[in-house]
Amino acid sequence: MPYGSLDTVGILDNVLRTGRGIQVECTGCPGLHRFTHDEIAALADKVGRDYNLLNRRCKCRLTPGCEGWNRFFFLSGVYRPLFTPEHSVRWGR
């Protein structure tokens, strides 16, 4: 699958149509989760298919008690960050 534009690669509708792999990694623990198609579809049902994962993060739910943040990555040969360098600096990593 082609890489596409970073601005559009994380839009849930695009993720669902292309079957692109999405995962989250935690900044505070070794937690990692690769989303299934059904999990992405459930998220799209909740927030809308036009929701974009670019530069989004959420509190860690991977490890009980972890205070870190989960950041999104997309698969394009290898998992690549779904956030811009400016946000990485702003978020402290």
Helices and strands as residue ranges (DSSP letters): H 6-9, H 12-18, E 22-26, E 32-34, H 37-47, E 57-59, E 69-75, E 79-81, H 85-90
